[in-house]
């Protein structure tokens, strides 16, 4: 798994936010489009694409895309 692929898959869950907004350091909860339904969509994407089931609580402990990527990678 590579960070760039993860960022692309993460960004695909958003409809209105431009792809250029997504970098490893992006604090995704600060994005205007962020909402709880997107969190569920991202957890679903992680389960389907990476085979990792993350509890919502663990995702809440991450702030950036890099932190979320590292968490998913540690569970593979």
Long-range contacts (C-beta under 8 A, 24 or more apart in sequence): 1-50, 1-69, 1-72, 1-73, 1-76, 3-65, 3-66, 3-69, 6-65, 6-69, 6-72, 7-65, 7-69, 9-45, 9-49, 10-42, 10-45, 10-65, 10-68, 12-45, 13-38, 13-41, 13-42, 13-45, 14-38, 22-65, 23-65, 24-64, 24-65, 24-66, 24-69, 25-64, 25-65, 25-66, 26-64, 26-65, 27-63, 27-64, 28-63, 28-64, 28-65, 28-68, 29-63, 42-68, 46-72, 50-76, 51-76, 52-76
